[in-house]
Amino acid sequence: MNKKLLLWAITSALAGFLFGFDTVVISGAESKIQQLWSLSGSMHGLAISAALWGTVLGSIFGSIPTAKYGRKKTLIFNGVLFLVGAIGSAVAWNVSSFFIFRFIGGLGIGISTIAAPLFISEISPAGDRGKLTGLFQFNIVFGILIAFFSNYVIANIAPDESAWRWMLGIQVIPSIIYTIMCFSLPESPRWLIVDAKNEAEGKMVFALITPEMSDNELNELVSTVKASAAEEGKLKQSASKFFSKRLRYPILFAFLIAAFNQLSGINIILYFAPRLLGLAGIEDPVAASIALGVTNLIATFIGIRLIDLLGRKTLLLIGCVGYIASLSVCTYAFFHFEELKVVSNAIDTASTAEQLINMNNETVFFTADDKSKAEVAYETAKKKLSDSTQKASYTGTKVAFDGESLEEVRDIALQVKHEASSSLGSVSTLVLVCMITFIASHAIGSGTIIWVFISEIFPNDQRAAGQSLGSATHWVFAAGLTLLFPIAIANFDAGYMFGFFALMMIVQIIWCAIMMPETKGRTLEEIGEALSSK
């Protein structure tokens, strides 16, 4: 493979690293942020999902600068957004400023999910396009792994009150490196020919990408791109007619693969990994979450190696089987084992007691209304813990609170949590293995193929808009689920969540088997023509 081509693909794909890092780094800070600003479940969900709402906006409108100003300038602008978001989030002085700067970083994520895969797909030969575009996903999961590891290291060396700021601020370093490297990129040859009307420069970039091509072959390639764009121009009445009959299948497929990607529950598990692992009885959930990041990286590497061999559809089918198996076992475990309910209630009791202690000591920001709500949550959590330990199916210590201080209740809850976690034994390990299997299934399947598939199925003239549709769909579902999770987990058993995601993956495997087309080994022009003519 051309070394320049590989370097350009890696540079563009580094946007994926920042995407993955920004997505998961919040998992180490979310509980501290909730305590610091005394956030309710809904405000906590809104604060944590702030970057995702920025991502939604970026993915909706990201196709505009990508098409108007080119892929290269847009990627450089992304780096600036990542940088501003990282600095601002680290120095945020209240929840409003935190939301704004996380939102800005999210804009960079949303635009990058359009511009980076688009740029890579447009500079890649058909035989290497899956592997090279897959580098974007590989860098996402590499960023996720580094974020998990970074959070673990910072949590152990930084002061507790400021650790979360260091976790978010460390992103400044890769943001600067990425932005500088983007200045070395060429512009997309297809954008130069179709949008900028600069055939000479487009031909020159094609020559750098495929130096083995003769001048006649390069001229033929330029003519093919022009002819494809001209034919597509005849088929559409205007650029505004994106939602047209000829694009009904690409639009449907982009929407479904993006929606199912999030309805698997992947962002919930990544964003709240330490919390979910804690609910499963894992004693050191932050350290255990690193195993998820390592699995994600290895499985993504395998997926990238296989995507041009087995094809996009086969990988998604394999991933669906793993999704369904792992989510179903987790659903059964959280419904069947009373110890898991005790662990969950003990965590809630200890955290609400700790919150009231901090309020009484005035070490966190809160209003009178915040304290009133915290007191209600505390009493509710105590009752749930007491009720769950009294059940006949639970063989551990029975708890009945009667006038204990906040500190005493917190300590009792932590002791009960430790006891219940220890009694779970292999059940906790089983849940961890299922979550690792889930991550591997996602990485090999939907995680590897989503951005490749969406970047392939639209014709040249509508590819940026199609990428925007798929990206916006992905992030609307991600933001919505992340917003609802803190509320849902406070009111429902985790088993309901895992069961819902398992059901959605059953629907996905049916869609994949019956409707999803295979795109491996075909040029972008061939794919666009085939799907547009259905």
C-alpha positions as CSV (number, residue, x, y, z in Angstrom):
1,M,0.0,0.0,0.0
2,N,1.1,3.6,-0.8
3,K,2.8,4.9,2.4
4,K,1.6,8.5,1.7
5,L,-2.0,7.2,1.4
6,L,-1.7,5.2,4.7
7,L,-0.2,8.3,6.5
8,W,-3.1,10.5,5.2
9,A,-5.7,8.0,6.3
10,I,-4.1,7.6,9.7
11,T,-3.9,11.4,10.2
12,S,-7.6,11.9,9.2
13,A,-8.6,8.9,11.4
14,L,-7.0,10.6,14.4
15,A,-10.2,12.5,14.6
16,G,-11.6,9.2,15.7
17,F,-9.1,9.0,18.5
18,L,-10.3,12.3,19.9
19,F,-13.9,11.2,19.3
20,G,-13.3,8.0,21.3
21,F,-11.3,9.7,24.1
22,D,-13.9,12.5,24.5
23,T,-16.8,9.9,24.5
24,V,-15.4,7.8,27.4
25,V,-13.3,10.2,29.4
26,I,-16.5,11.5,31.0
27,S,-17.1,8.0,32.6
28,G,-14.4,8.7,35.2
29,A,-15.7,12.2,36.0
30,E,-19.5,11.8,35.9
31,S,-20.1,10.7,39.5
32,K,-17.8,13.5,40.9
33,I,-19.6,16.1,38.8
34,Q,-22.9,14.9,40.1
35,Q,-21.7,15.3,43.7
36,L,-19.9,18.6,43.1
37,W,-22.9,20.4,41.7
38,S,-25.6,18.4,43.5
39,L,-27.3,17.3,40.2
40,S,-30.6,15.6,40.0
41,G,-31.0,12.6,37.8
42,S,-32.3,14.7,34.9
43,M,-29.7,17.4,35.3
44,H,-27.0,14.8,35.6
45,G,-28.2,13.2,32.4
46,L,-28.3,16.5,30.6
47,A,-24.8,17.4,31.8
48,I,-23.3,14.1,30.8
49,S,-25.1,14.1,27.4
50,A,-24.0,17.7,26.6
51,A,-21.3,16.6,24.2
52,L,-23.7,14.3,22.5
53,W,-26.2,17.1,21.8
54,G,-23.3,19.1,20.3
55,T,-22.5,16.0,18.3
56,V,-26.1,15.9,17.0
57,L,-25.9,19.5,15.8
58,G,-22.4,18.9,14.3
59,S,-23.6,15.8,12.5
60,I,-26.7,17.5,11.1
61,F,-24.9,20.6,9.7
62,G,-21.4,19.1,9.3
63,S,-22.0,18.3,5.7
64,I,-22.3,22.0,4.8
65,P,-18.7,23.0,5.6
66,T,-17.5,19.6,4.4
67,A,-19.1,20.1,1.0
68,K,-18.5,23.9,0.7
69,Y,-15.0,24.3,2.1
70,G,-13.6,20.8,1.5
71,R,-12.7,17.9,3.7
72,K,-9.2,19.2,4.8
73,K,-10.3,22.6,6.1
74,T,-13.2,21.0,8.0
75,L,-10.9,18.4,9.7
76,I,-8.6,21.3,10.8
77,F,-11.6,23.1,12.2
78,N,-12.5,20.0,14.1
79,G,-9.2,20.0,15.9
80,V,-9.8,23.6,17.1
81,L,-13.3,22.6,18.4
82,F,-11.7,19.6,20.3
83,L,-9.1,21.9,21.8
84,V,-11.5,24.6,23.0
85,G,-13.9,21.9,24.4
86,A,-11.1,20.2,26.4
87,I,-9.7,23.4,27.9
88,G,-13.2,24.8,28.8
89,S,-14.5,21.5,30.3
90,A,-11.4,21.2,32.5
91,V,-11.8,24.8,34.0
92,A,-15.7,24.8,34.1
93,W,-16.9,26.8,37.1
94,N,-20.5,25.6,37.1
95,V,-22.8,23.1,35.4
96,S,-23.8,25.7,32.7
97,S,-20.2,26.4,31.6
98,F,-19.5,22.7,31.7
99,F,-22.4,22.0,29.4
100,I,-21.3,24.7,27.0
101,F,-17.8,23.5,26.6
102,R,-18.7,19.9,26.4
103,F,-21.2,20.9,23.8
104,I,-18.4,22.6,21.8
105,G,-16.3,19.5,21.9
106,G,-19.4,17.5,20.8
107,L,-19.6,19.7,17.7
108,G,-16.1,18.5,16.7
109,I,-17.2,14.9,17.2
110,G,-20.3,15.3,15.1
111,I,-18.5,17.0,12.2
112,S,-15.6,14.5,12.4
113,T,-18.0,11.6,11.9
114,I,-18.9,13.1,8.5
115,A,-15.6,14.6,7.3
116,A,-13.1,11.9,8.4
117,P,-14.7,8.8,6.9
118,L,-15.7,10.8,3.8
119,F,-12.2,11.9,3.2
120,I,-10.7,8.5,3.7
121,S,-13.3,6.7,1.5
122,E,-12.7,9.3,-1.3
123,I,-8.9,8.8,-1.3
124,S,-8.9,5.0,-1.0
125,P,-8.8,2.4,-3.8
126,A,-11.8,0.1,-3.8
127,G,-9.7,-2.9,-2.6
128,D,-8.4,-1.0,0.5
129,R,-11.3,1.2,1.3
130,G,-12.8,-0.9,4.0
131,K,-9.5,-1.3,5.9
132,L,-8.5,2.4,5.5
133,T,-11.9,3.8,6.4
134,G,-12.0,1.3,9.3
135,L,-9.0,3.1,10.7
136,F,-11.4,5.8,11.9
137,Q,-13.2,3.2,14.0
138,F,-9.9,1.7,15.2
139,N,-8.8,5.1,16.4
140,I,-12.2,5.6,18.2
141,V,-11.6,2.4,20.2
142,F,-8.0,3.3,20.7
143,G,-9.1,6.6,22.1
144,I,-11.6,4.8,24.3
145,L,-8.9,2.5,25.7
146,I,-6.5,5.4,26.4
147,A,-9.3,7.3,28.1
148,F,-10.1,4.4,30.4
149,F,-6.4,4.0,31.2
150,S,-5.9,7.7,31.6
151,N,-8.8,7.9,34.0
152,Y,-7.4,5.1,36.1
153,V,-4.0,6.7,36.3
154,I,-5.2,10.2,37.1
155,A,-7.7,8.8,39.7
156,N,-4.8,7.2,41.6
157,I,-2.3,10.1,41.4
158,A,-4.4,13.4,41.4
159,P,-6.2,14.9,44.4
160,D,-9.7,13.6,44.5
161,E,-11.3,17.1,44.3
162,S,-9.5,18.0,41.0
163,A,-8.9,14.6,39.4
164,W,-12.0,15.0,37.1
165,R,-10.6,18.3,35.7
166,W,-7.3,16.6,34.8
167,M,-9.2,13.7,33.2
168,L,-11.0,16.1,30.9
169,G,-8.1,18.5,30.4
170,I,-5.5,16.0,29.3
171,Q,-7.3,15.9,25.9
172,V,-5.6,19.2,25.0
173,I,-2.4,17.3,24.1
174,P,-3.9,15.0,21.4
175,S,-6.0,17.8,20.1
176,I,-3.0,20.0,19.4
177,I,-1.1,17.1,17.7
178,Y,-4.1,16.2,15.5
179,T,-4.7,19.8,14.4
180,I,-1.0,20.3,13.4
181,M,-0.9,17.0,11.4
182,C,-4.0,17.9,9.4
183,F,-2.2,20.7,7.7
184,S,-0.1,18.0,5.9
185,L,-3.2,16.4,4.3
186,P,-4.1,16.9,0.6
187,E,-7.7,17.7,-0.4
188,S,-10.0,14.9,-1.5
189,P,-9.6,14.4,-5.2
190,R,-13.3,13.7,-5.7
191,W,-14.2,16.9,-3.9
192,L,-11.7,18.8,-6.1
193,I,-13.2,17.4,-9.3
194,V,-16.9,17.4,-8.4
195,D,-17.3,20.4,-6.0
196,A,-14.3,22.7,-6.6
197,K,-14.2,22.0,-10.4
198,N,-10.4,21.7,-10.2
199,E,-9.7,18.6,-12.4
200,A,-5.9,19.3,-12.6
201,E,-5.4,19.3,-8.9
202,G,-7.7,16.4,-8.4
203,K,-5.7,14.4,-11.0
204,M,-2.5,15.3,-9.2
205,V,-3.8,14.0,-5.9
206,F,-5.0,10.7,-7.6
207,A,-1.4,10.4,-9.0
208,L,0.0,10.7,-5.4
209,I,-2.5,8.1,-4.2
210,T,-1.9,5.6,-7.1
211,P,1.6,6.4,-8.5
212,E,1.5,3.1,-10.5
213,M,-1.3,4.6,-12.8
214,S,-0.3,5.9,-16.2
215,D,-1.4,9.3,-17.4
216,N,-4.1,7.8,-19.5
217,E,-5.4,5.8,-16.6
218,L,-5.5,8.9,-14.4
219,N,-7.4,10.8,-17.1
220,E,-9.9,7.9,-17.3
221,L,-10.4,7.9,-13.6
222,V,-11.0,11.7,-13.6
223,S,-13.5,11.2,-16.4
224,T,-15.3,8.4,-14.5
225,V,-15.7,10.6,-11.5
226,K,-17.0,13.5,-13.6
227,A,-19.4,11.2,-15.5
228,S,-20.7,9.7,-12.3
229,A,-21.3,13.2,-10.9
230,A,-23.0,14.4,-14.2
231,E,-25.2,11.3,-14.3
232,E,-26.2,11.8,-10.7
233,G,-26.9,15.5,-11.5
234,K,-29.4,14.5,-14.1
235,L,-31.2,12.1,-11.8
236,K,-31.8,14.7,-9.1
237,Q,-33.9,17.8,-9.6
238,S,-31.9,19.9,-7.1
239,A,-29.5,19.5,-4.3
240,S,-32.3,20.0,-1.8
241,K,-34.0,16.8,-3.1
242,F,-32.1,14.6,-0.8
243,F,-35.3,12.8,0.5
244,S,-36.3,11.5,-2.9
245,K,-37.4,8.2,-4.3
246,R,-34.1,7.4,-5.9
247,L,-32.3,7.6,-2.5
248,R,-35.0,5.8,-0.4
249,Y,-32.8,2.7,0.1
250,P,-29.5,4.5,1.0
251,I,-31.5,6.7,3.4
252,L,-33.3,3.7,5.0
253,F,-30.1,1.7,5.3
254,A,-28.1,4.7,6.8
255,F,-30.9,5.4,9.3
256,L,-31.2,1.8,10.4
257,I,-27.6,0.9,10.8
258,A,-27.0,4.1,12.8
259,A,-30.1,3.7,15.0
260,F,-29.3,0.0,15.7
261,N,-25.7,0.9,16.5
262,Q,-26.9,2.9,19.5
263,L,-29.9,0.7,20.4
264,S,-27.4,-2.0,21.2
265,G,-26.6,0.0,24.3
266,I,-22.9,0.6,23.4
267,N,-22.7,4.2,24.5
268,I,-24.6,3.5,27.8
269,I,-22.1,0.8,28.6
270,L,-19.1,3.0,27.6
271,Y,-20.3,6.2,29.3
272,F,-21.3,4.5,32.5
273,A,-19.0,1.4,32.5
274,P,-17.6,1.9,36.1
275,R,-21.1,2.4,37.4
276,L,-22.5,-0.6,35.6
277,L,-19.6,-2.8,36.7
278,G,-20.1,-1.6,40.3
279,L,-23.8,-2.6,40.1
280,A,-22.6,-6.1,39.0
281,G,-20.6,-6.4,42.2
282,I,-17.1,-5.7,40.8
283,E,-15.0,-4.3,43.6
284,D,-12.7,-2.1,41.4
285,P,-14.9,-1.1,38.5
286,V,-12.5,1.6,37.2
287,A,-9.7,-1.0,36.8
288,A,-12.1,-3.5,35.3
289,S,-13.3,-1.0,32.7
290,I,-9.8,-1.1,31.2
291,A,-10.5,-4.7,30.2
292,L,-13.4,-3.4,28.1
293,G,-11.1,-0.9,26.4
294,V,-8.5,-3.6,25.6
295,T,-11.1,-5.9,24.3
296,N,-12.6,-3.1,22.1
297,L,-9.2,-2.4,20.6
298,I,-8.3,-6.0,19.8
299,A,-11.7,-6.8,18.4
300,T,-11.7,-3.7,16.2
301,F,-8.3,-4.6,14.8
302,I,-9.8,-8.1,14.0
303,G,-12.8,-6.4,12.4
304,I,-10.7,-4.2,10.2
305,R,-8.7,-7.2,9.1
306,L,-11.8,-9.0,8.1
307,I,-14.0,-6.3,6.7
308,D,-12.7,-6.6,3.1
309,L,-12.5,-10.4,3.3
310,L,-15.8,-11.4,4.8
311,G,-17.7,-8.3,4.0
312,R,-19.8,-5.8,5.9
313,K,-22.9,-7.9,6.2
314,T,-21.2,-11.0,7.5
315,L,-19.4,-9.1,10.2
316,L,-22.7,-7.5,11.3
317,L,-24.4,-10.9,11.5
318,I,-21.6,-12.2,13.7
319,G,-21.8,-9.2,15.9
320,C,-25.6,-9.6,16.3
321,V,-25.2,-13.1,17.6
322,G,-22.7,-11.9,20.3
323,Y,-24.9,-9.0,21.2
324,I,-28.0,-11.1,21.7
325,A,-26.2,-13.8,23.7
326,S,-24.4,-11.4,26.1
327,L,-27.3,-9.0,26.6
328,S,-29.7,-11.9,27.3
329,V,-27.4,-13.4,30.0
330,C,-27.0,-10.0,31.7
331,T,-30.8,-9.6,31.6
332,Y,-31.3,-13.0,33.3
333,A,-28.6,-12.2,35.9
334,F,-29.9,-8.9,37.0
335,F,-33.5,-10.2,37.3
336,H,-32.6,-13.6,39.0
337,F,-29.9,-12.8,41.6
338,E,-31.1,-10.9,44.6
339,E,-27.5,-10.0,45.6
340,L,-27.3,-7.8,42.5
341,K,-30.3,-5.8,43.7
342,V,-28.7,-5.5,47.1
343,V,-25.5,-4.2,45.6
344,S,-27.4,-1.6,43.6
345,N,-29.4,-0.4,46.6
346,A,-26.3,-0.3,48.8
347,I,-24.5,1.9,46.2
348,D,-27.5,4.2,46.1
349,T,-27.7,4.4,49.9
350,A,-24.0,5.1,50.3
351,S,-23.8,7.7,47.6
352,T,-26.9,9.6,48.8
353,A,-25.6,9.6,52.4
354,E,-22.2,10.9,51.1
355,Q,-24.0,13.6,49.2
356,L,-25.8,14.8,52.3
357,I,-22.6,14.7,54.3
358,N,-20.9,16.9,51.7
359,M,-23.9,19.3,51.8
360,N,-23.7,19.5,55.6
361,N,-20.0,20.2,55.4
362,E,-20.6,22.7,52.5
363,T,-18.0,21.1,50.2
364,V,-20.4,21.0,47.2
365,F,-22.6,23.5,45.5
366,F,-26.3,23.1,46.3
367,T,-29.6,25.0,46.8
368,A,-32.2,24.4,49.5
369,D,-34.3,22.5,46.9
370,D,-31.3,20.4,46.0
371,K,-30.9,19.4,49.7
372,S,-34.6,18.6,50.0
373,K,-34.5,16.3,47.0
374,A,-31.3,14.7,48.3
375,E,-33.0,13.9,51.6
376,V,-35.9,12.3,49.8
377,A,-33.5,10.2,47.7
378,Y,-31.6,9.2,50.8
379,E,-34.7,8.0,52.6
380,T,-35.9,6.1,49.5
381,A,-32.5,4.4,49.0
382,K,-32.4,3.4,52.7
383,K,-35.8,1.8,52.5
384,K,-35.0,-0.1,49.3
385,L,-31.8,-1.4,50.8
386,S,-33.6,-2.6,54.0
387,D,-36.4,-4.2,52.0
388,S,-34.0,-6.0,49.6
389,T,-31.9,-7.5,52.4
390,Q,-35.1,-8.7,54.2
391,K,-36.2,-11.0,51.3
392,A,-35.9,-14.7,52.0
393,S,-33.9,-15.2,48.8
394,Y,-31.1,-13.1,50.2
395,T,-28.9,-14.9,52.6
396,G,-26.6,-12.1,53.7
397,T,-26.9,-9.6,56.6
398,K,-30.4,-8.2,57.2
399,V,-30.4,-4.5,57.5
400,A,-32.9,-2.3,59.5
401,F,-32.0,1.3,60.0
402,D,-33.1,3.1,63.2
403,G,-31.7,6.5,64.0
404,E,-28.2,6.0,62.7
405,S,-26.1,9.0,61.6
406,L,-25.4,9.7,57.9
407,E,-21.8,8.4,58.4
408,E,-23.0,5.2,60.1
409,V,-25.6,4.6,57.3
410,R,-22.9,5.1,54.7
411,D,-20.5,2.7,56.4
412,I,-23.3,0.1,56.8
413,A,-24.2,0.4,53.2
414,L,-20.6,-0.1,52.1
415,Q,-20.2,-3.1,54.3
416,V,-23.4,-4.7,52.9
417,K,-22.2,-3.9,49.3
418,H,-18.9,-5.6,50.0
419,E,-20.7,-8.6,51.5
420,A,-23.1,-9.0,48.7
421,S,-20.4,-8.5,46.1
422,S,-18.3,-11.2,47.7
423,S,-21.2,-13.6,47.8
424,L,-21.9,-13.1,44.1
425,G,-18.6,-14.7,43.2
426,S,-18.8,-16.2,39.7
427,V,-21.9,-14.2,38.9
428,S,-20.0,-10.9,38.9
429,T,-17.3,-12.6,36.7
430,L,-20.1,-13.8,34.4
431,V,-21.5,-10.3,34.0
432,L,-18.0,-8.9,33.3
433,V,-17.4,-11.7,30.7
434,C,-20.8,-10.9,29.1
435,M,-19.9,-7.2,28.9
436,I,-16.5,-8.0,27.4
437,T,-18.3,-10.3,24.9
438,F,-20.7,-7.5,24.2
439,I,-17.9,-5.0,23.5
440,A,-16.1,-7.5,21.2
441,S,-19.3,-8.2,19.3
442,H,-19.8,-4.5,18.8
443,A,-16.3,-3.9,17.8
444,I,-16.1,-6.7,15.2
445,G,-19.6,-5.9,13.9
446,S,-21.4,-2.6,13.9
447,G,-18.6,-0.6,15.4
448,T,-16.2,-1.6,12.5
449,I,-18.7,-1.3,9.6
450,I,-21.0,1.6,10.4
451,W,-18.9,4.5,9.1
452,V,-17.5,2.4,6.2
453,F,-21.0,1.3,5.2
454,I,-22.6,4.8,5.4
455,S,-19.8,6.4,3.5
456,E,-20.2,3.9,0.6
457,I,-24.0,3.7,-0.1
458,F,-24.7,7.2,-1.3
459,P,-23.9,8.6,-4.8
460,N,-21.1,11.2,-5.0
461,D,-23.3,14.2,-5.2
462,Q,-25.2,13.2,-2.0
463,R,-22.5,11.4,-0.1
464,A,-21.8,14.3,2.4
465,A,-25.6,14.7,3.0
466,G,-25.9,10.9,3.5
467,Q,-23.0,10.8,5.9
468,S,-24.7,13.7,7.8
469,L,-28.0,11.8,8.0
470,G,-26.3,8.6,9.3
471,S,-24.2,10.5,11.8
472,A,-27.1,12.6,13.0
473,T,-29.3,9.6,13.5
474,H,-26.5,7.9,15.4
475,W,-26.0,10.8,17.7
476,V,-29.6,11.6,18.3
477,F,-30.1,8.1,19.6
478,A,-26.9,8.3,21.6
479,A,-27.8,11.6,23.2
480,G,-31.4,10.5,24.0
481,L,-30.3,7.2,25.6
482,T,-27.6,8.9,27.6
483,L,-30.0,11.6,28.8
484,L,-32.5,8.9,29.9
485,F,-30.1,6.4,31.5
486,P,-29.6,8.2,34.9
487,I,-33.3,8.6,35.2
488,A,-34.1,5.0,34.2
489,I,-31.4,3.4,36.3
490,A,-32.7,5.3,39.4
491,N,-36.2,4.0,38.8
492,F,-35.9,0.6,37.2
493,D,-33.9,-2.6,37.6
494,A,-30.8,-2.8,35.3
495,G,-32.3,-6.0,33.9
496,Y,-35.0,-4.0,32.0
497,M,-32.3,-2.0,30.3
498,F,-30.3,-5.1,29.2
499,G,-33.6,-6.8,28.0
500,F,-34.6,-3.8,25.9
501,F,-31.2,-3.7,24.2
502,A,-31.3,-7.5,23.6
503,L,-34.8,-7.1,21.9
504,M,-33.5,-4.4,19.6
505,M,-30.6,-6.6,18.5
506,I,-33.0,-9.4,17.6
507,V,-34.8,-6.9,15.3
508,Q,-31.4,-5.8,13.8
509,I,-30.3,-9.4,12.9
510,I,-33.6,-9.8,11.1
511,W,-33.0,-6.6,9.1
512,C,-29.4,-7.5,8.4
513,A,-30.3,-11.0,7.1
514,I,-33.2,-9.9,4.9
515,M,-32.4,-6.4,3.6
516,M,-28.8,-5.2,4.1
517,P,-26.8,-5.2,0.9
518,E,-23.1,-6.2,0.6
519,T,-20.7,-3.5,-0.6
520,K,-17.2,-5.0,-0.4
521,G,-15.0,-4.9,-3.5
522,R,-17.2,-2.5,-5.4
523,T,-16.4,1.1,-6.4
524,L,-18.3,4.0,-4.8
525,E,-19.8,4.8,-8.2
526,E,-21.0,1.2,-8.7
527,I,-22.6,1.1,-5.2
528,G,-24.3,4.5,-5.6
529,E,-25.7,3.5,-9.0
530,A,-27.0,0.1,-7.8
531,L,-28.8,1.4,-4.8
532,S,-30.2,4.6,-6.5
533,S,-31.7,2.6,-9.3
534,K,-33.6,0.1,-7.1
